[in-house]
């Protein structure tokens, strides 16, 4: 069986894994018959380095990064892997030697990198949020489904035990019918609000470090001068590159409720902001945000209101908490007609009924949901080997990401309630907001 036949075989659930015959890769590295996957990484520093370390048992055959400084650790750890600066070149040169691709770049290049890999027939693990615009997320979902690829988004908590407990408790009626969710994040406030650095980046023109391919770092977005205020971490607070706090955390914090309640798409979104002028501060995000989503009734549940808080806007303290017990800073309070559940981030960490007396009195239901035994990363890799889908595929991750991406559009329309037609992918009452649902790529770039 050659490499391409192997890839095609593992996309069909009806077929199990077949051993890979011995072959010699481009660097002369021989791999014995094994179940190891030939893996490439687009992005090698920061979060991507952590992701890659969790896949270290596979055959790391190619590494791509636009910043040699950030990639140095992984470059040194995997000297046998062929190195690239441009992922498009990597996929063209190494396509028949790669089974799967990790995408761990800044948000604005998630879609172009993942789509390129999928168009080469590669299974993909992409960090959250799946994309930088709604149209990109939908394109990624369609591509993965059409090609029957094994995909996984980097919302690691979706493979946890606690998210399954949360869903089982909701389905068991532990807090009755859920009507409202208060959720948010209070982390990295100075990262997500870069308003104070606007004058600096508009006035400075520092030299680009020789180790950084700045034009490739920009990727499909419009050209702008290099500034160290953007990277390696603070790009999250600049709207051209990242999604602010909600873009960075919605896939961790909202994931439990989105899954357990099958929220799908909201019908309206309203953002209220602090310390922010949508016109003047467009390149950045607010110092504080409160975003109200309205989800319609579905199945056996009624309508649900979800309110997101970040920065200077905090999750309200539930009356059920005893004195001295703080409300969760990053996480959610889920409100039902018979009680409340409070949990943290990454798969409903530390999930509890409140008050504690309610938790102690609650008789937990039997476990009814399948567990992910090997963790989020191994789940994806084993899914490729076994010809099944992973726990958080793009079909799910794209919809979860879309909730956050809609919130970002609402921030840009601060104070205006947006009515959303998800089937048409447009706002019916605000034509100006619709332009933010799709990317505006510069020449030479496309999905």
N, C-alpha and C positions, 0 to 999 in steps of 0.2 A: 504493500500500500504506500503510495507516495504522499507527500505532505498535503497537497491539495485534496486528495481523496480522504485523508484523515479528517481534515477540517469539515468537509461536507458531511462525512459520516456522523460526526459528533453533534451535529445540529439537529439530528432526528432522534426524538425520544425513543423510538422503537429500537435503536441500536445502542449497545453498550460500548465500552471503550475497547479499542483494538491497539495492540502494542505497536509502537513506532519502530521501524527498522533502523538499524545502525546507518548513520549517514555522516558526511563531513560538511560542516557549515562553512561559511565564507572565510572565517578566520582560521580554518584548518582544525577546528575543535571537533572531535569525534564524540558522538553521543551514543551510548549503547541502547539496545532495545529497552524501553522503559515507559512508564506512564507519565513522564515529565512533559510539561507543556513548554514550547518554545515561546518565550515571552519578550516583548519589547516594551519600553517605557517612553512616553512622551512627557517630559518633565521629570526631573530627578532630585530636586531639592525640596526642602520643607515638607509639606504633607505628602508629596509624592515619594520622598525618601522613606517615610514611615510605611506607606503603602507597599513599596517595593520590598522593604525588609520583611513584610509579612508574606511575601511571595518568593522568598529566597530559596526555597527548596526546588523551584522550577529551573529550567534552563534559561538564564537571562542572556539573550543573544544580541540585543541591540538597545542602546540608550541614546535618547535625544534630549538636548537641553540647549537653550539659547544663552545660558549664563554659565560659563565654565567654573566660576567661583561657587555657585550654589550646587553644581553637579559634581564637584570634586570628590565628595565622599563616596558617591555611588560609582563614579568612574574608577576610583581606586579600589573599591570593593569588588567590582566585576571587571577586571582587566581584560578578560576574554571577550567581552561584549564589544561589538563594533559601535563607534561613537558617531553621532550626527548632530548638526545644529538645526536642520530643517526637516521636520517630520515627513514632508512630502517626498523628499529625496530618500529618506530611510525606507518608506513604504515601497517606493519604486525599485530600489536596489535590493531590499531584503524581503520582498513580499512572499516569495515561496519558501522562506526560512522561518517565518513567523506564524504562530497559531493564534496568538491573542495579544492585545495591547492594553496597557495601563495608560490612562490619560489623567495626569495630575498637574495640569497647567493652571494659570489664573483663569477666572471664569470666562473672560471674553474670548478665549481660544478653545474652550471645551468642545463646542459644537463643530468647528472646522476640523479639529484634530480627530474627534471621534467619528465624524462622518467619513473622513478620508480613510480611516482604518476599516470601517464597516464596508465601504465601497470596494475595498480590497478583500472582502470576505473574512475579516478578522473578528473574533469575539472581543468584546470591549468591557473593561472596568473603567468608569469615569467618575471622578470626584463630584461631589454635590456643590452647588445646584447643577443639574444636568446641563443647563445652558444659560445664556445671558439674556435671551428674549423668548417669548412664548412661541413664536414661529420656529425658532431653532429647536426648542424642546420637542415640538410636535414632529418636526422633520426627523429628528433622531429616533423618536418612538416608531415612526413609520418605517424607517430604514431597517431598524433592528427586527421589526415584525416581518417585513417583506422578505428579508434574507434569512429569517429563522435563526438569528445569531443568539448566542448565550451572552447576556449582558448583566451588569450589576452597577448600581449607583453607590457612591461612597457615603451612604447614610448608615454607618456601621451598626447603630443601635437597632436597625430593623431585623437583625439576626439574633437579638438578645432574648434572654428568658423573660425579662421584665415587660417587654412590649407584648409578649404573648399572655402574660398574666393580666395585663391591663385590658386587653381585648376580651379575655375570658370573663373577667369581672364585669365588664360592660354588658356583654351578652347574657351574663347570669342575672342582670338587673340589680347589681350591687348598689347602684345609686339611682335606680329608676330610669326614667326617660331623660336623656341629656338634652338640655336646651341652650346651654351657653358654655363657652370655653374662654378662660382668661389665660393667655400664654405670652411668652416673650423671652427676652435675653438682656441681661445687664452687664455683659462682658465687653472688654476692649472698647470702651466708650471713646477713647482718644483715637482709635483706629477708624471707627465707623463714621465719625464726624470730623471731616477734614476742612471745614469751612475756614478755620483760622489759617490754613496753609494756601488758600487761593491766591493771595497776593504774591506769595513767595514763588509759586510755580509759574505764575504769569510773568514774573519779572526776571527770574534767573535763567541762565543758559549755560549750565555746567557741561563739561566735556563728558562724552559717553565713555565709561570704562572699557578698556581694550578687550576685556574678557566677555563683554556683553554685546550680543547682536541685537541692537535696539529695534531695528526695523522688523525683525522676526518676532521680537517680544510683543510689539504692537499688533502683529498679525493682521487680522482683517479690519481693525478699527482705523479711524482716520488718523493721519499723521499728526504728531505733536512732539515738541522737543523733549528730550530726556530730562528727568529730574529724579534725584534719589528719594524724593518724598513719595514716589509711587511704589517703589520696590526695595526689599523683597516681600514685605508683608502688608504695607499700607494701601496697596492697590484696592483692597477690599472696600475702602472708603471713598473711592473715586468712581463715579457712575459710568465712565467709559469702560472701566475694567471689571469692577465688582458690583455686588448687589447690596452694599451696606449691611447693616445688622440682619435685617430680615432675609436677605438673599443668602447670607452665610449660615443662618441658624434655622430657617423654617424647616428644612429637611430633617433636622434632628429633633426639634421641639414639637412641631405639629404632626410629625409622622404617626405617633400613637393614635391620636384622635382621628386623623385622616383615614387610617387603616381600619380602626375598630368601628367607626361610625359610617364608613364608606361615604365620606363627605363629597368627594368629586369636586365639581366646579361651583364657585359662588355665583349668585345672581347680581350681587352688588358689592362694591368696595368703596370705603370712604377713609381717607387718610387725614389725620390732624397732626400738625407738626409744631415743634418748638425751635426757635432760633434758626429759621430757614425761609428763604425767599426762592420759590421754584424757578424764577427767571434769573435772578442774580447769582444764585448758588447752585445752578443746574449741574455743575461738574461734581458736586459732593452730595452728602446726605445730612439730614437734620440732626440736631443735638438730642432731640427726643421725638418719638413717633408713637402715635396711637392709630391703629388701622382696624376698622370694623368691617368684617365680612359677614354676609348673610348667605347661608346655604339653604336651599329649599328642602322640604320634606322628601324623604326617599324610603321606599319600602315600608317597614314597620315603624320607623322613627319620624318624629316631627321635624320642623325647621330648626336649624341650629345657628346661633350667632357666635362668631368667634372674634375676639378682640385681641389684637397683638400690641404689646408694649415693648419699647426699647429705649435705651439712653436715659434721658431725664424722666421718661414716663415709665412708671413701675406697675407691675401686677398688683391689683388691689389685695389687701390683706383680708382673708376670709375670717368671719366672726368665729368660726369653729376652732381656730388656732388658739392654744393657751398662751397666757402671758409669758413672754420670753422666747417663744417659738416664732421664728421669722418665716414669712411667706417665701416660697421658692423664688430665687432671682432669675434663674434660667430654667424654664420648664413650664408647667401649666397647672391650673386649677380647673378641673372639669366638673361642671355643676349639673346635677340631676334633680328630679323632683323628690327624691328620697335620700339624697346625700351628696357628698363631694369626694373627689379623688384629687390628690396633689402628687405630682411627680416631677422629676428633674429632666435633664436632656438625654440624648442618645438612647432612645428606646425606652422611655419612661423609667429612667433610673430612680431607684428608691421609691417606687410607687407605693402609696398608702391611702387608705380611706382616712378622712378626717371628720371629727376628732379621733384621737387614738382609741377612745372607747369603742367607736364604730369599727375600727380595724380589728380590735380584740374580739368583738362580738360576732364578726362576720365569719360564716362558715364557707370556706373557699370551695369552689366547684372543682370537680375532677378536671385534670388537664385534657383539653380536647383538640388543641392545635398542634400540628407537627413541630418539633423543636429542630433548630439548626445546631447540630452537635459540634461542628468543627469551626465555627466562627464565620464572620462575614467574608473574609478573603478566601479561605479554604472552600467555603460554600460555592463561590463562583468557579474556582479552579476545578473542584470536583464535579460541578455541573457540566463543565466542558467535557470532562472525561466520561461522564455517565450519560450524556445526551439528554439532559433535562434543563429546565430553566432555574435560575438562581433565585434567591429570596426577594431581592429588590430590583427586578429587571427594569429596563428603560420603559416598558409599557406602564409600570407603576411609577417609577421615578420621574418620568416626564410630567405626569399629572400633579404629583406632589410639588415638583419644582414650579409648575405653572402658578400655584397658589402664591408663592413668594414673588414670582415675577409680576403678577398682577398687582401685588402690593407696592412694588417699585414704581409701576406706572401711576398708581394712585398717589404716591408721594410727589411725583412730578405734577400732579393735578391737585395739589394739597387743598383741602376744604371743599372739593367738588365730589359729590357722590356719583360714582360711575356705575351704570347699568350694563351688565355683561351678558352677551349672547355667546355662550361657549361653542355652540355648533357652528356659528358663522365666524368665530374668533374675532369679535369686534365689540366695541362699546356702542350701544345704540343711541346714547344721548350726548356723546362727546367725541366728535370727529377728530379733534386735536390729539386726544389720547391714543387713538388707533395707530398713529405712526410709531409709537413706542413698542408695539407688539412684535415688530419685525426688525431684523438687523439692517443697518445701513453700512454695508461693506464697501471698502475702497476697491479700486480697480485691481484685478488680478486675484481676488479672493471670492470664494463662493462656497456654498454647501454642496 
